[in-house]
Amino acid sequence: MTDLLDKETDFSNMIDARLSRRSFLMGTAAVGAGAFLALNPVAKAIAANIDSKLLNFMQVPASTSDTVIVPKGYSISNLMSWGDPIFTNAPAFNANGKQDSTAQAMQFGDNTDGMSVFPLSKDHAILAVNNEYTNYEYLFDHQGKAMTADDVKKAQAALGVTVVELVRKDGKWIMDPKGKVNRRITANTEMHVTGPAAGHDLLKTKADPTGKKVLGTINNCSNGHTPWGTYLTCEENFNGFFGAEEEVALDDNYKRYGVEATQSKYQWHNFDERFDLAKNPNEPNRFGWIVEIDPKDPTSTPLKRTALGRFKHENAAFVINDDGHAVVYLGDDERGEHIYKFVSKHKYQAGNDSTNRQLLEEGTLYVAKFNMHADKLEGDGEWIELTYGKNGLTKENGFNSQAEVMIFARKAATQVSATTMDRPEWIAVHPDNKHVFCTLTNNKNRGVKEGQDVGGPNPRAENHYGQIVRWMPTNGNHADNTFKWDLYLIAGNPTVHKGDLYAGSANINEDNMFNSPDGIGFDKAGRLWIQTDGNYSNEGDFAGQGNNQMLCGDPMTGEVRRFLTGPIGSEVTGLTFSEDQKTMFVGIQHPSGHFPAGGDNKPRSTIVAITKDDGGVVGS
């Protein structure tokens, strides 16, 4: 099968599967022109039950086993697990939990998440990968019950980003501990702050009176990468690492980000005063940003890009607009939060990477408002500018500068009446550069909490299954302030629920059902890979769905097939490909059984490499 969209099947000119309320309630598999028909005059109807030309593998069944399962004709190898040495002089992993911080700083970090491959040659590449957080029950022999100062340093060394070189030998990619760019970026790595918030009083601390030098990046969830070869890592639930032993008065700006003056389960504030809110109340403002890293230069200083706003960043979906502006789509992963878009002030210049590296320094941040039309699962929307002095972002409403608009981007989004979403997580741009997809993982607060009304792209109260929304910018222009949207799918359980939205959309059935779509990404051919991080109890509302999994969807037909199932207790997260698309790298985070070694071994987050036995492109 072809791996490129030819003119006849160009996604921009094909039907976009509209999931109307009628089709959900009647359980039909038909798709129609929907919201995008006027923009796709050459579109033709394709039924969701017609075999996709993109999905050329046999679907695997749901699983509750403690292993990774892929379709027949595919093989798996373990690329790298938590604790593996990434330098030749690093100690080997020891499962006893007694290795110190020095050892962890030279080993692969914990809880692998978003990642990107940067090709160097046919058989040589760089892998940059996030290490989101730690599991104290596995990290320490005392399971976090007798913490010391070095234990905190060890935990801090397990977070951040790991950069390693990969080489392909005998058709198999392996990590090279001799790699010249191998590097660990942790909670104690020096970083520079750039953009409108750099040097602002709210970012100044005793250790950094300039407000421009920050130590570390934490809770690195998903990621992005730029055309000029840099890696974007996203700081998500940073709030959990801060605490206080004494009473500290915190205003609503702290509470909006979940920062509390209580005993943190990670206990960093007991040994590192940076994370003690009583001593350093501004330190939380220095986290929650997008961080740009040069993976090819191990001596480079990471840059916190404040022009992209401060919130719980999930990932950063990058696209160069037709007019040359860099556009980055951003999700804020919390129930009732928002979707954002950054548009650079200056334009991309092909071949001029020194200039391009400044594109994330200046620009305009927008937040999405999805207009909801009664009883419809499609509509239009607009991007609202978050610029000081506009749209009510003034002193009268609690903002004193553009820096404060960025530092308190969530408050700014509320001020302009942006749409509250069902946990907006990963965002991915289709290879045609005209369609954007975003996972809305779940939201138990929908229809329950004030400001989280049911409707539009969030059509279910107490939503515990999730959905995927997509939009098309007007005239294919990502810098335009308007767009059309619909829903690619609504996850559900048709074996438990009948005749309503909780059964899921027409392209969800008892063979491919799942809950909580999280990670997504496109390959070059336009296959949409969907990873889940949800309820794996296999009971009640989730009966028959098994462990977390990875599916593959055809955006042209609406068809979805299950490609992979993860081991017990794991989240399937992180997705990237070798340049030739013949190896897929997938992250298995926080397994709770005995994966990957089996037996009675301690579970370890692991990156697996998936290849097709005939040497072909994955998915083809």
C-alpha positions in Angstrom: 0.0 0.0 0.0 1.1 3.6 -0.6 2.6 5.5 2.3 1.8 8.9 1.0 -1.6 10.5 0.4 -1.9 10.9 -3.4 -4.0 13.5 -5.1 -7.1 11.3 -5.2 -7.0 10.6 -1.5 -5.7 14.0 -0.4 -7.1 14.4 3.1 -8.1 18.0 2.5 -10.4 16.9 -0.4 -11.9 13.9 1.3 -14.9 13.6 3.5 -14.5 14.4 7.2 -16.6 11.9 9.2 -19.2 13.8 11.0 -20.5 12.1 14.1 -24.0 13.6 14.3 -26.3 13.0 17.3 -28.6 11.1 15.0 -25.9 8.7 14.0 -24.8 8.1 17.6 -28.3 7.4 18.8 -29.2 5.1 15.9 -25.9 3.4 16.0 -25.2 3.8 12.3 -21.8 3.6 10.7 -22.5 6.2 8.0 -20.5 9.4 7.8 -21.4 12.5 6.0 -20.0 15.8 4.8 -20.7 17.5 8.0 -19.1 20.7 9.2 -16.3 20.7 6.6 -18.3 19.8 3.5 -18.3 23.4 2.2 -14.5 23.5 2.6 -14.1 20.1 0.8 -16.0 20.4 -2.4 -14.4 17.2 -3.9 -15.3 15.2 -0.8 -17.0 11.8 -1.2 -18.8 9.8 1.4 -17.0 6.8 2.8 -18.7 4.4 5.3 -16.8 3.8 8.5 -17.2 0.1 8.1 -15.4 -0.1 4.8 -11.9 -1.5 5.1 -9.3 1.2 5.4 -6.5 1.4 2.8 -4.3 2.8 5.6 -4.8 0.2 8.3 -3.2 -3.0 7.0 -2.9 -5.1 10.2 -5.1 -7.5 12.1 -6.6 -5.9 15.2 -5.5 -7.4 18.5 -8.1 -8.2 21.2 -8.3 -6.4 24.5 -5.9 -7.9 27.1 -5.4 -8.1 30.8 -2.0 -9.8 30.6 1.3 -8.4 31.9 3.0 -7.9 28.6 2.9 -5.9 25.4 0.9 -7.4 22.6 1.1 -6.4 18.9 -0.5 -7.8 15.8 0.7 -10.9 14.0 3.6 -10.0 11.7 5.1 -7.6 14.2 7.9 -7.9 16.8 8.9 -6.0 19.9 12.2 -5.3 21.6 13.0 -3.3 24.7 15.0 -0.2 23.8 15.5 1.3 27.3 14.1 0.9 30.8 14.2 3.1 33.9 17.7 2.9 35.5 19.5 1.7 32.4 23.0 3.3 32.2 23.3 5.9 29.4 27.0 6.5 29.8 29.8 3.9 29.7 30.9 4.8 33.2 27.4 4.6 34.7 26.4 1.8 37.1 24.0 -0.8 36.0 20.5 -0.7 37.4 20.0 -2.3 40.8 16.5 -3.2 41.8 17.2 -3.0 45.6 16.3 0.8 45.6 19.5 1.7 47.4 21.4 3.4 44.5 22.2 7.0 45.2 21.5 10.2 43.3 24.8 10.1 41.5 23.9 6.8 40.0 20.4 7.9 38.9 21.8 11.1 37.3 23.7 8.8 34.9 20.8 6.4 34.2 17.6 6.6 32.1 15.0 8.6 34.1 11.7 7.2 35.4 8.2 7.1 33.9 9.0 7.6 30.2 6.5 9.9 28.3 6.6 12.1 25.2 9.6 11.7 22.9 11.1 12.6 19.5 13.6 11.1 17.2 16.1 13.4 15.5 17.8 11.6 12.5 21.5 11.9 11.9 21.9 9.3 9.2 20.2 6.1 7.9 21.3 4.1 10.9 22.1 6.8 13.5 19.7 9.1 15.4 19.2 11.0 18.6 16.3 10.2 20.9 15.0 12.9 23.3 12.5 11.6 25.9 10.6 12.9 28.9 10.8 11.4 32.3 7.6 12.6 34.0 7.7 11.7 37.7 8.8 8.9 40.1 7.2 6.0 41.9 8.7 6.1 45.4 7.5 2.5 46.1 10.0 1.4 43.5 12.6 4.1 43.5 13.6 3.6 47.2 14.0 0.5 49.4 12.1 2.4 52.1 9.3 3.4 49.6 9.6 7.0 50.6 9.0 6.5 54.3 12.5 7.5 55.5 13.6 10.2 53.1 17.0 11.9 53.2 18.5 14.8 51.3 20.2 12.5 48.9 16.9 10.7 48.3 15.4 14.0 47.2 18.3 14.5 44.9 17.8 11.0 43.5 14.2 11.7 42.8 15.1 15.0 41.2 17.6 13.2 39.0 15.0 10.7 37.9 12.9 13.5 36.3 13.3 15.8 33.4 14.6 14.7 30.0 17.0 12.0 28.7 18.9 12.5 25.5 20.7 9.5 24.0 22.1 8.4 20.7 20.6 5.4 18.9 22.3 3.2 16.3 20.8 0.5 14.1 22.6 -2.8 14.0 21.3 -5.8 12.1 18.0 -4.0 11.5 17.5 -3.3 15.3 17.8 0.1 17.0 19.8 0.1 20.2 20.9 2.9 22.7 24.6 3.8 22.4 26.1 4.5 25.8 29.1 6.0 24.0 27.0 8.6 22.3 28.6 12.0 22.3 25.3 13.9 23.0 24.0 11.6 25.7 22.7 13.8 28.5 20.4 13.9 31.5 18.5 17.1 32.0 17.0 17.1 35.5 15.3 19.2 38.2 18.7 20.7 38.9 19.8 21.6 35.4 20.3 25.4 34.9 17.9 26.9 32.4 17.3 30.4 31.0 14.0 32.2 31.0 13.0 34.0 27.8 10.1 36.0 26.6 7.7 38.4 28.3 7.9 36.9 31.8 11.7 36.9 31.9 13.0 39.0 34.8 9.5 39.7 36.2 9.3 40.2 39.9 7.0 37.1 40.2 9.9 34.9 38.9 12.6 36.3 41.2 13.8 34.3 44.2 16.6 34.6 46.7 18.7 32.2 44.7 17.9 34.0 41.4 17.2 37.8 42.0 17.3 38.3 38.2 14.2 36.1 37.5 16.0 34.7 34.5 17.8 31.6 35.6 15.9 28.6 36.8 17.1 25.3 38.1 15.4 22.4 36.4 12.3 21.2 34.7 9.8 18.8 36.3 6.8 16.7 35.5 7.7 16.6 31.9 4.7 15.1 30.2 4.4 15.2 26.4 6.5 17.0 23.9 7.0 18.6 20.5 9.9 19.4 18.1 10.7 22.2 15.7 11.8 22.3 12.1 15.2 23.7 13.2 15.9 20.5 15.2 15.1 21.4 18.8 13.1 19.5 21.3 10.1 21.0 23.2 9.4 19.4 26.6 6.2 20.3 28.5 5.9 20.9 32.2 2.6 19.6 33.4 1.7 18.8 37.1 4.5 20.8 38.6 2.3 21.8 41.6 2.7 18.5 43.4 6.3 19.0 44.1 5.8 22.1 46.3 4.8 22.1 50.0 5.2 23.8 53.3 5.6 22.8 57.0 4.1 26.0 58.2 1.0 27.9 57.3 1.4 30.1 54.2 -1.3 32.4 52.8 -1.8 31.6 49.1 -4.1 33.6 46.9 -6.3 32.3 44.1 -3.4 32.5 41.6 -1.8 29.6 43.4 -5.0 27.7 43.9 -5.8 27.9 40.1 -2.7 25.8 39.5 -3.2 23.4 42.4 -0.3 24.7 44.5 -1.0 24.1 48.2 0.9 24.8 51.4 0.6 21.2 52.6 2.8 18.2 53.0 3.8 17.1 49.5 3.9 13.4 48.9 7.3 13.9 47.2 8.7 15.6 50.3 11.1 17.8 48.4 10.4 20.9 50.4 11.7 19.2 53.6 15.2 19.0 52.1 15.3 21.5 49.3 14.1 25.0 50.3 13.4 25.9 46.6 10.2 23.9 47.0 9.3 25.3 50.4 6.5 27.8 49.7 7.2 29.6 53.0 10.7 30.3 51.9 10.3 30.7 48.2 6.7 31.6 47.3 7.7 32.6 43.7 9.3 29.3 42.8 6.1 27.7 41.4 5.8 30.6 38.9 9.1 29.3 37.4 7.4 26.1 36.3 4.5 25.2 34.0 6.3 26.4 30.8 7.4 25.0 27.5 11.2 24.3 27.5 13.2 24.3 24.3 16.3 22.0 24.2 19.0 21.5 21.6 19.5 17.7 21.6 22.6 17.9 19.4 24.6 20.1 21.8 25.0 18.6 25.3 26.6 21.8 26.5 23.6 24.0 25.5 21.3 25.7 28.1 17.6 24.8 27.9 15.3 27.8 27.4 11.9 28.3 29.2 9.7 30.0 26.5 7.3 32.2 28.5 5.6 33.6 25.4 3.8 30.2 25.1 2.0 30.8 28.5 2.1 29.0 31.8 -0.3 26.2 32.6 -0.1 22.4 32.8 1.3 21.8 29.4 0.6 18.4 27.8 2.3 18.7 24.5 3.3 21.2 21.8 2.1 20.5 18.2 4.2 22.5 15.8 3.3 23.6 12.3 4.8 26.2 9.9 1.9 28.1 8.5 1.7 28.8 4.7 2.7 32.5 5.4 5.8 31.4 7.3 4.6 32.0 10.9 5.4 29.3 13.4 2.2 28.0 15.1 2.2 25.9 18.2 -1.0 24.2 19.5 -1.1 23.6 23.2 -3.3 21.7 25.6 -3.8 22.3 29.3 -4.3 18.9 30.9 -6.8 19.5 33.7 -10.6 19.1 33.9 -12.2 22.3 32.8 -9.1 23.9 31.3 -8.4 25.1 27.8 -6.8 24.7 24.4 -4.3 27.4 23.3 -2.5 28.5 20.2 0.8 30.5 19.8 1.6 32.4 16.6 5.1 33.7 16.2 5.8 37.4 15.6 8.5 36.6 13.0 8.5 34.1 10.2 10.4 30.9 9.6 13.4 31.2 7.2 14.3 27.9 5.6 18.0 27.1 6.2 18.5 30.0 8.7 18.3 28.0 11.9 20.1 30.7 14.0 17.3 33.1 13.2 14.6 30.5 13.5 15.7 29.6 17.0 14.3 33.0 18.1 10.8 32.3 16.8 9.4 31.1 20.1 10.8 34.2 21.9 8.0 36.6 20.6 4.5 36.0 19.5 0.8 36.0 20.4 -1.0 33.5 22.5 -4.6 32.7 21.9 -7.2 30.5 23.6 -10.0 28.6 21.9 -13.7 29.3 22.2 -15.8 26.6 20.6 -19.2 27.9 19.6 -21.9 25.4 20.4 -25.0 25.0 18.2 -28.0 23.3 19.9 -28.0 19.6 19.7 -25.0 19.4 17.3 -21.6 17.7 17.6 -20.0 20.1 15.2 -19.7 23.9 14.8 -17.4 26.8 14.5 -15.0 28.6 16.8 -12.6 31.4 17.4 -9.2 32.1 18.8 -9.3 34.9 21.4 -6.1 36.9 21.8 -4.4 36.9 25.2 -2.6 40.3 25.1 -2.5 42.8 27.9 -4.9 45.6 27.3 -7.2 43.6 25.0 -10.3 41.6 25.7 -10.5 42.7 29.3 -7.0 41.7 30.3 -6.4 45.0 32.2 -5.5 46.2 35.6 -9.1 46.4 36.6 -9.3 42.6 36.1 -6.1 41.7 37.9 -3.4 42.0 35.2 -0.6 44.5 35.2 1.5 43.5 32.2 1.9 41.0 29.4 4.2 39.1 31.7 1.3 38.6 34.2 -1.0 37.5 31.4 1.5 34.7 30.5 2.2 33.8 34.2 -1.5 33.5 34.9 -2.6 32.3 31.5 -5.4 30.2 33.0 -6.9 33.3 34.7 -6.6 35.2 31.4 -8.4 32.4 29.6 -11.3 32.5 32.1 -11.4 36.3 31.7 -12.1 36.0 27.9 -14.7 33.3 28.4 -12.7 30.5 26.7 -14.4 27.1 26.4 -13.7 24.7 29.3 -12.7 21.3 28.0 -12.6 17.7 29.1 -8.9 17.6 29.9 -7.3 18.7 26.6 -4.2 16.5 26.2 -2.1 15.7 23.1 -2.7 17.7 19.9 -1.6 16.5 16.5 -1.6 18.1 13.1 -2.4 15.9 10.1 0.3 15.7 7.4 -1.9 17.8 5.1 -1.2 20.7 7.5 -4.9 21.6 7.5 -6.6 19.5 10.2 -5.8 19.4 13.9 -6.8 16.7 16.3 -6.9 16.9 20.2 -7.7 14.2 22.7 -10.1 15.2 25.5 -9.4 12.4 28.0 -12.2 12.5 30.5 -14.0 14.9 32.9 -15.9 13.7 35.9 -16.8 17.4 36.6 -18.6 18.0 33.3 -22.2 19.0 34.1 -21.4 19.0 37.8 -19.1 22.0 38.4 -20.0 25.5 37.6 -18.7 26.7 34.2 -18.5 23.2 32.8 -21.7 22.9 30.9 -22.6 20.0 28.7 -22.5 20.6 24.9 -20.5 21.1 21.8 -17.1 19.2 21.8 -17.9 18.1 25.4 -21.3 16.4 24.9 -21.5 14.2 28.0 -22.0 14.9 31.7 -19.5 13.1 34.1 -17.5 12.0 31.1 -15.3 9.1 31.9 -14.6 7.8 28.4 -13.3 10.8 26.5 -13.4 11.9 22.9 -11.3 13.4 20.1 -12.1 16.8 18.7 -10.7 18.1 15.5 -10.8 21.4 13.8 -9.9 23.0 10.4 -8.6 26.5 10.4 -10.4 28.8 8.0 -8.9 28.6 4.5 -6.3 26.3 5.9 -4.7 29.3 7.6 -3.4 28.4 11.1 -3.0 32.1 11.9 -6.6 32.8 11.2 -8.8 33.5 14.2 -11.6 31.2 13.2 -12.1 27.5 12.6 -14.6 24.7 12.0 -14.8 21.7 14.4 -16.3 18.3 14.8 -15.7 15.1 16.7 -13.6 12.4 15.1 -14.8 9.9 17.7 -16.4 9.6 21.1 -15.0 6.7 23.2 -17.5 4.6 25.1 -18.6 1.1 25.9 -21.4 -0.2 23.6 -21.6 -3.5 25.6 -22.6 -1.7 28.7 -24.5 1.3 27.3 -27.1 1.2 24.6 -28.7 4.0 22.6 -26.9 7.0 24.1 -23.6 8.8 23.9 -22.0 6.6 26.5 -22.0 3.8 24.0 -19.6 5.8 22.0 -19.7 7.0 18.4 -20.5 4.8 15.4 -16.9 3.9 14.8 -16.6 2.4 18.3 -17.7 -1.2 18.8 -17.2 -4.1 21.2 -14.0 -5.1 19.3 -12.2 -1.8 19.4 -13.7 0.0 22.4 -11.5 1.9 24.9 -11.5 4.8 27.3 -9.5 7.9 28.0 -7.6 8.7 24.7 -4.4 10.6 25.7 -1.4 10.5 23.4 -1.9 10.9 19.7 0.4 11.4 16.7 0.4 11.0 12.9 2.8 9.0 10.9 3.8 10.3 7.4 1.0 8.3 5.7 -1.7 10.0 7.8 -2.5 7.2 10.2 -3.6 8.6 13.6 -2.1 6.6 16.5 -4.1 6.9 19.7 -2.8 5.9 23.1 -4.8 5.6 26.3 -4.4 6.4 29.9 -7.6 5.4 31.6 -9.4 2.9 33.8 -8.1 -0.6 33.3 -10.3 -2.3 35.9 -12.1 -4.2 33.2 -15.2 -3.9 35.3 -18.5 -2.0 35.4 -18.5 0.8 32.8 -15.1 -0.4 31.6 -15.9 -4.1 31.3 -14.3 -5.7 28.3 -11.8 -2.8 27.7 -8.8 -4.4 29.4 -5.5 -2.8 29.9 -4.5 0.5 28.4 -3.7 0.3 24.7 -2.8 1.9 21.5 -5.1 2.1 18.5 -4.8 3.3 14.9 -7.4 5.4 13.1 -8.0 6.4 9.6 -9.2 10.0 9.6 -10.6 9.6 6.1 -13.0 6.7 6.8 -13.4 6.9 10.6 -12.2 3.3 11.1 -10.3 2.5 14.3 -8.4 -0.7 15.1 -6.5 -1.7 18.2 -2.8 -2.2 17.4 -1.3 -2.7 20.9 -2.2 -3.6 24.4 0.0 -2.7 27.4 1.0 -4.6 30.5 -0.8 -4.5 33.9 -1.2 -1.0 35.4 0.6 0.8 32.6 -0.2 3.9 30.6 0.7 3.7 27.0 2.3 7.0 26.2 5.0 8.5 24.0 5.2 7.9 20.3 7.8 8.5 17.7 9.2 6.9 14.5 12.6 6.3 12.8 13.0 8.4 9.7 12.0 5.6 7.4 8.9 4.8 9.5 10.0 1.2 9.8 10.4 1.4 13.6 7.9 2.8 16.0 9.0 3.7 19.5 6.3 3.5 22.2 6.5 4.3 25.9 5.1 2.0 28.6 4.8 4.1 31.8 4.2 3.1 35.4 3.6 -0.7 34.9 2.5 -2.2 38.2 3.1 -5.9 37.6 6.5 -7.3 36.7 7.0 -5.8 33.2 9.4 -5.9 31.4 11.5 -8.7 33.0 8.7 -10.8 34.3 8.9 -13.2 37.2 9.1 -11.4 40.5 11.1 -8.5 39.1 10.4 -4.9 39.9 8.3 -3.1 37.2 10.2 -0.5 35.2 8.9 2.1 32.8 10.2 1.1 29.4 10.5 2.3 25.7 9.7 -0.5 23.3 10.7 -0.6 19.6 8.1 -2.2 17.2 9.0 -3.4 13.8 7.3 -5.3 11.0 8.7 -8.7 10.4 8.8 -8.2 6.7 10.8 -5.0 7.2 8.0 -2.7 6.0 6.5 0.5 7.3 4.7 0.1 10.6 0.9 0.0 10.0 1.2 -0.6 6.2 
